[in-house]
Amino acid sequence: MRAADLHAVNRIADQVHPDFPESEAIPAERLALYPAGCLALEMHGDLMGYAVSHPWHDGNPPALNSLLGRLPANPATYYVHDLALLPVARSTGAAGAAVGLLVAQAAREALPSMTLVAVNNSAGFWQRHGFRVASAAPASYGADARIMVR
C-alpha cells in the first residue's frame, strides 16, 4: 500500500464495513507506523481491496477507530486490523493470498501468534486459515464479533 492508495482504502472500508466506521486517519497512521503490514489489492488498475496489520500487545486489540500513537517496543502478537475486499474481488483467491502474506510477515517478525477481531460473521473464513475463537470481542465491534488467534 502507498499513501496514494489511502483515498481508495477509505472508500472500500466505508463500503465493506458500514457498521464499523473509522476515521481516514486510522489507515494513514497504520501505513506510517508499519508499511510492511499494509497491503493493497489492485485489479485492472483499480484498488479492490486492502489489508492492514501490525505488531501489537497480546489479548488487547486496539479499540475501534482509535489511533495507536506508536507500536509497542515488545510486541507479543501480530494483529490483523482489517482485511477488506470489494465484492468483485471475492472468490478470486485474493483473500487467501492476503492471509498468506500476513502470516509470512508475522513470521518475519518472529511473533508467536496472530490476533484479530472477526466481524460481519467472518469467523468461518478465519477458521479456514488456522485461527480459532479465543473470546468475545468488545461490544463496539458488534454482537457477533470474536477475538481470534492463530
ChimeraX commands (.cxc) that place a marker at each C-alpha (Angstrom):
marker #1 position 0.00,0.00,0.00 radius 0.5
marker #1 position 1.11,3.55,-0.75 radius 0.5
marker #1 position -0.10,6.88,0.61 radius 0.5
marker #1 position -1.74,7.49,-2.77 radius 0.5
marker #1 position -3.97,4.44,-2.10 radius 0.5
marker #1 position -5.49,5.80,1.11 radius 0.5
marker #1 position -8.47,7.52,-0.52 radius 0.5
marker #1 position -9.46,4.24,-2.17 radius 0.5
marker #1 position -8.80,2.31,1.06 radius 0.5
marker #1 position -11.22,4.57,2.91 radius 0.5
marker #1 position -13.82,4.23,0.14 radius 0.5
marker #1 position -13.56,0.43,0.33 radius 0.5
marker #1 position -13.73,0.45,4.14 radius 0.5
marker #1 position -16.90,2.55,4.04 radius 0.5
marker #1 position -18.45,0.12,1.58 radius 0.5
marker #1 position -17.36,-3.14,3.22 radius 0.5
marker #1 position -17.70,-2.11,6.87 radius 0.5
marker #1 position -20.58,0.43,7.03 radius 0.5
marker #1 position -21.36,-0.58,10.63 radius 0.5
marker #1 position -17.76,-0.02,11.76 radius 0.5
marker #1 position -16.80,3.45,10.51 radius 0.5
marker #1 position -13.27,4.62,11.11 radius 0.5
marker #1 position -11.62,7.95,10.54 radius 0.5
marker #1 position -9.44,8.33,7.45 radius 0.5
marker #1 position -6.60,8.88,9.90 radius 0.5
marker #1 position -6.65,5.22,11.01 radius 0.5
marker #1 position -5.27,3.53,7.86 radius 0.5
marker #1 position -2.98,6.52,7.27 radius 0.5
marker #1 position -1.45,6.12,10.72 radius 0.5
marker #1 position -1.08,2.34,10.35 radius 0.5
marker #1 position 0.66,2.83,6.99 radius 0.5
marker #1 position 3.02,5.42,8.51 radius 0.5
marker #1 position 3.78,3.24,11.56 radius 0.5
marker #1 position 4.14,-0.11,9.81 radius 0.5
marker #1 position 4.11,-0.07,5.99 radius 0.5
marker #1 position 5.19,-3.73,5.80 radius 0.5
marker #1 position 1.78,-4.71,7.18 radius 0.5
marker #1 position -0.32,-2.66,4.77 radius 0.5
marker #1 position -1.29,-4.38,1.53 radius 0.5
marker #1 position -3.30,-3.18,-1.46 radius 0.5
marker #1 position -5.10,-5.40,-3.96 radius 0.5
marker #1 position -5.20,-3.94,-7.42 radius 0.5
marker #1 position -7.23,-5.41,-10.25 radius 0.5
marker #1 position -7.36,-3.90,-13.73 radius 0.5
marker #1 position -5.70,-0.72,-12.45 radius 0.5
marker #1 position -8.15,-0.11,-9.59 radius 0.5
marker #1 position -7.82,-0.80,-5.87 radius 0.5
marker #1 position -10.27,-3.58,-5.00 radius 0.5
marker #1 position -9.14,-4.50,-1.51 radius 0.5
marker #1 position -6.61,-3.98,1.24 radius 0.5
marker #1 position -5.18,-5.39,4.45 radius 0.5
marker #1 position -3.86,-3.50,7.45 radius 0.5
marker #1 position -1.82,-5.25,10.14 radius 0.5
marker #1 position 0.96,-4.61,12.65 radius 0.5
marker #1 position 2.76,-5.97,15.72 radius 0.5
marker #1 position 0.74,-5.43,18.91 radius 0.5
marker #1 position 0.01,-6.39,22.53 radius 0.5
marker #1 position -1.45,-9.83,23.18 radius 0.5
marker #1 position -5.05,-10.08,24.38 radius 0.5
marker #1 position -5.77,-6.38,23.97 radius 0.5
marker #1 position -6.94,-5.42,20.47 radius 0.5
marker #1 position -6.91,-1.70,19.72 radius 0.5
marker #1 position -10.26,-0.01,20.20 radius 0.5
marker #1 position -12.22,0.55,17.03 radius 0.5
marker #1 position -11.48,3.89,15.37 radius 0.5
marker #1 position -8.54,4.67,17.64 radius 0.5
marker #1 position -5.07,5.94,16.79 radius 0.5
marker #1 position -2.18,3.90,18.15 radius 0.5
marker #1 position 0.36,6.68,18.59 radius 0.5
marker #1 position 3.18,4.16,18.32 radius 0.5
marker #1 position 3.77,0.44,18.11 radius 0.5
marker #1 position 4.82,-1.44,21.26 radius 0.5
marker #1 position 8.53,-1.88,21.91 radius 0.5
marker #1 position 7.99,-5.53,22.80 radius 0.5
marker #1 position 5.00,-6.80,20.81 radius 0.5
marker #1 position 3.54,-10.19,21.67 radius 0.5
marker #1 position 1.32,-10.81,18.64 radius 0.5
marker #1 position 0.81,-9.81,15.04 radius 0.5
marker #1 position -2.53,-8.00,14.84 radius 0.5
marker #1 position -4.67,-8.04,11.70 radius 0.5
marker #1 position -6.63,-4.81,11.90 radius 0.5
marker #1 position -8.57,-5.28,8.68 radius 0.5
marker #1 position -8.86,-7.31,5.52 radius 0.5
marker #1 position -11.47,-5.94,3.14 radius 0.5
marker #1 position -12.32,-6.82,-0.44 radius 0.5
marker #1 position -14.96,-5.35,-2.71 radius 0.5
marker #1 position -17.46,-7.95,-3.96 radius 0.5
marker #1 position -15.80,-8.09,-7.40 radius 0.5
marker #1 position -12.55,-9.27,-5.78 radius 0.5
marker #1 position -14.14,-12.00,-3.68 radius 0.5
marker #1 position -13.94,-15.64,-4.80 radius 0.5
marker #1 position -10.74,-14.86,-6.69 radius 0.5
marker #1 position -8.36,-16.30,-4.11 radius 0.5
marker #1 position -7.19,-12.79,-3.19 radius 0.5
marker #1 position -8.31,-13.03,0.45 radius 0.5
marker #1 position -6.43,-16.29,0.99 radius 0.5
marker #1 position -3.36,-14.87,-0.73 radius 0.5
marker #1 position -3.51,-11.82,1.53 radius 0.5
marker #1 position -3.73,-14.04,4.61 radius 0.5
marker #1 position -0.65,-15.90,3.38 radius 0.5
marker #1 position 1.26,-12.63,3.03 radius 0.5
marker #1 position 0.21,-11.56,6.53 radius 0.5
marker #1 position 1.27,-14.92,8.00 radius 0.5
marker #1 position 4.65,-14.56,6.30 radius 0.5
marker #1 position 5.06,-11.04,7.72 radius 0.5
marker #1 position 4.23,-12.28,11.22 radius 0.5
marker #1 position 6.88,-14.99,10.79 radius 0.5
marker #1 position 9.45,-12.39,9.71 radius 0.5
marker #1 position 8.70,-10.54,12.93 radius 0.5
marker #1 position 9.19,-13.82,14.86 radius 0.5
marker #1 position 5.95,-13.23,16.75 radius 0.5
marker #1 position 4.42,-16.33,18.36 radius 0.5
marker #1 position 0.83,-15.60,17.37 radius 0.5
marker #1 position -1.53,-13.63,15.18 radius 0.5
marker #1 position -4.66,-11.97,16.55 radius 0.5
marker #1 position -7.70,-10.30,15.02 radius 0.5
marker #1 position -11.28,-9.34,15.69 radius 0.5
marker #1 position -13.62,-11.16,13.30 radius 0.5
marker #1 position -16.68,-9.09,12.38 radius 0.5
marker #1 position -19.56,-9.47,9.92 radius 0.5
marker #1 position -19.80,-13.23,10.56 radius 0.5
marker #1 position -16.30,-13.77,9.17 radius 0.5
marker #1 position -15.13,-16.23,11.85 radius 0.5
marker #1 position -15.57,-19.18,9.47 radius 0.5
marker #1 position -13.24,-17.60,6.91 radius 0.5
marker #1 position -10.58,-17.05,9.56 radius 0.5
marker #1 position -11.01,-20.58,10.95 radius 0.5
marker #1 position -10.27,-21.97,7.47 radius 0.5
marker #1 position -6.97,-20.09,7.70 radius 0.5
marker #1 position -5.91,-21.55,11.04 radius 0.5
marker #1 position -7.43,-19.08,13.51 radius 0.5
marker #1 position -9.53,-20.15,16.48 radius 0.5
marker #1 position -12.04,-18.22,18.54 radius 0.5
marker #1 position -10.43,-17.04,21.78 radius 0.5
marker #1 position -13.21,-14.88,23.25 radius 0.5
marker #1 position -15.98,-12.42,22.57 radius 0.5
marker #1 position -14.78,-9.03,21.36 radius 0.5
marker #1 position -15.52,-5.62,22.88 radius 0.5
marker #1 position -19.15,-4.58,22.28 radius 0.5
marker #1 position -18.10,-1.77,19.93 radius 0.5
marker #1 position -17.22,-4.44,17.35 radius 0.5
marker #1 position -20.76,-5.85,17.25 radius 0.5
marker #1 position -22.60,-8.76,18.87 radius 0.5
marker #1 position -21.14,-11.42,16.54 radius 0.5
marker #1 position -17.54,-10.21,16.84 radius 0.5
marker #1 position -14.94,-12.61,18.15 radius 0.5
marker #1 position -11.30,-12.26,19.09 radius 0.5
marker #1 position -9.43,-14.93,17.14 radius 0.5
marker #1 position -5.89,-16.25,17.46 radius 0.5
marker #1 position -3.57,-18.26,15.25 radius 0.5
marker link #1:1,2 radius 0.2
marker link #1:2,3 radius 0.2
marker link #1:3,4 radius 0.2
marker link #1:4,5 radius 0.2
marker link #1:5,6 radius 0.2
marker link #1:6,7 radius 0.2
marker link #1:7,8 radius 0.2
marker link #1:8,9 radius 0.2
marker link #1:9,10 radius 0.2
marker link #1:10,11 radius 0.2
marker link #1:11,12 radius 0.2
marker link #1:12,13 radius 0.2
marker link #1:13,14 radius 0.2
marker link #1:14,15 radius 0.2
marker link #1:15,16 radius 0.2
marker link #1:16,17 radius 0.2
marker link #1:17,18 radius 0.2
marker link #1:18,19 radius 0.2
marker link #1:19,20 radius 0.2
marker link #1:20,21 radius 0.2
marker link #1:21,22 radius 0.2
marker link #1:22,23 radius 0.2
marker link #1:23,24 radius 0.2
marker link #1:24,25 radius 0.2
marker link #1:25,26 radius 0.2
marker link #1:26,27 radius 0.2
marker link #1:27,28 radius 0.2
marker link #1:28,29 radius 0.2
marker link #1:29,30 radius 0.2
marker link #1:30,31 radius 0.2
marker link #1:31,32 radius 0.2
marker link #1:32,33 radius 0.2
marker link #1:33,34 radius 0.2
marker link #1:34,35 radius 0.2
marker link #1:35,36 radius 0.2
marker link #1:36,37 radius 0.2
marker link #1:37,38 radius 0.2
marker link #1:38,39 radius 0.2
marker link #1:39,40 radius 0.2
marker link #1:40,41 radius 0.2
marker link #1:41,42 radius 0.2
marker link #1:42,43 radius 0.2
marker link #1:43,44 radius 0.2
marker link #1:44,45 radius 0.2
marker link #1:45,46 radius 0.2
marker link #1:46,47 radius 0.2
marker link #1:47,48 radius 0.2
marker link #1:48,49 radius 0.2
marker link #1:49,50 radius 0.2
marker link #1:50,51 radius 0.2
marker link #1:51,52 radius 0.2
marker link #1:52,53 radius 0.2
marker link #1:53,54 radius 0.2
marker link #1:54,55 radius 0.2
marker link #1:55,56 radius 0.2
marker link #1:56,57 radius 0.2
marker link #1:57,58 radius 0.2
marker link #1:58,59 radius 0.2
marker link #1:59,60 radius 0.2
marker link #1:60,61 radius 0.2
marker link #1:61,62 radius 0.2
marker link #1:62,63 radius 0.2
marker link #1:63,64 radius 0.2
marker link #1:64,65 radius 0.2
marker link #1:65,66 radius 0.2
marker link #1:66,67 radius 0.2
marker link #1:67,68 radius 0.2
marker link #1:68,69 radius 0.2
marker link #1:69,70 radius 0.2
marker link #1:70,71 radius 0.2
marker link #1:71,72 radius 0.2
marker link #1:72,73 radius 0.2
marker link #1:73,74 radius 0.2
marker link #1:74,75 radius 0.2
marker link #1:75,76 radius 0.2
marker link #1:76,77 radius 0.2
marker link #1:77,78 radius 0.2
marker link #1:78,79 radius 0.2
marker link #1:79,80 radius 0.2
marker link #1:80,81 radius 0.2
marker link #1:81,82 radius 0.2
marker link #1:82,83 radius 0.2
marker link #1:83,84 radius 0.2
marker link #1:84,85 radius 0.2
marker link #1:85,86 radius 0.2
marker link #1:86,87 radius 0.2
marker link #1:87,88 radius 0.2
marker link #1:88,89 radius 0.2
marker link #1:89,90 radius 0.2
marker link #1:90,91 radius 0.2
marker link #1:91,92 radius 0.2
marker link #1:92,93 radius 0.2
marker link #1:93,94 radius 0.2
marker link #1:94,95 radius 0.2
marker link #1:95,96 radius 0.2
marker link #1:96,97 radius 0.2
marker link #1:97,98 radius 0.2
marker link #1:98,99 radius 0.2
marker link #1:99,100 radius 0.2
marker link #1:100,101 radius 0.2
marker link #1:101,102 radius 0.2
marker link #1:102,103 radius 0.2
marker link #1:103,104 radius 0.2
marker link #1:104,105 radius 0.2
marker link #1:105,106 radius 0.2
marker link #1:106,107 radius 0.2
marker link #1:107,108 radius 0.2
marker link #1:108,109 radius 0.2
marker link #1:109,110 radius 0.2
marker link #1:110,111 radius 0.2
marker link #1:111,112 radius 0.2
marker link #1:112,113 radius 0.2
marker link #1:113,114 radius 0.2
marker link #1:114,115 radius 0.2
marker link #1:115,116 radius 0.2
marker link #1:116,117 radius 0.2
marker link #1:117,118 radius 0.2
marker link #1:118,119 radius 0.2
marker link #1:119,120 radius 0.2
marker link #1:120,121 radius 0.2
marker link #1:121,122 radius 0.2
marker link #1:122,123 radius 0.2
marker link #1:123,124 radius 0.2
marker link #1:124,125 radius 0.2
marker link #1:125,126 radius 0.2
marker link #1:126,127 radius 0.2
marker link #1:127,128 radius 0.2
marker link #1:128,129 radius 0.2
marker link #1:129,130 radius 0.2
marker link #1:130,131 radius 0.2
marker link #1:131,132 radius 0.2
marker link #1:132,133 radius 0.2
marker link #1:133,134 radius 0.2
marker link #1:134,135 radius 0.2
marker link #1:135,136 radius 0.2
marker link #1:136,137 radius 0.2
marker link #1:137,138 radius 0.2
marker link #1:138,139 radius 0.2
marker link #1:139,140 radius 0.2
marker link #1:140,141 radius 0.2
marker link #1:141,142 radius 0.2
marker link #1:142,143 radius 0.2
marker link #1:143,144 radius 0.2
marker link #1:144,145 radius 0.2
marker link #1:145,146 radius 0.2
marker link #1:146,147 radius 0.2
marker link #1:147,148 radius 0.2
marker link #1:148,149 radius 0.2
marker link #1:149,150 radius 0.2
view
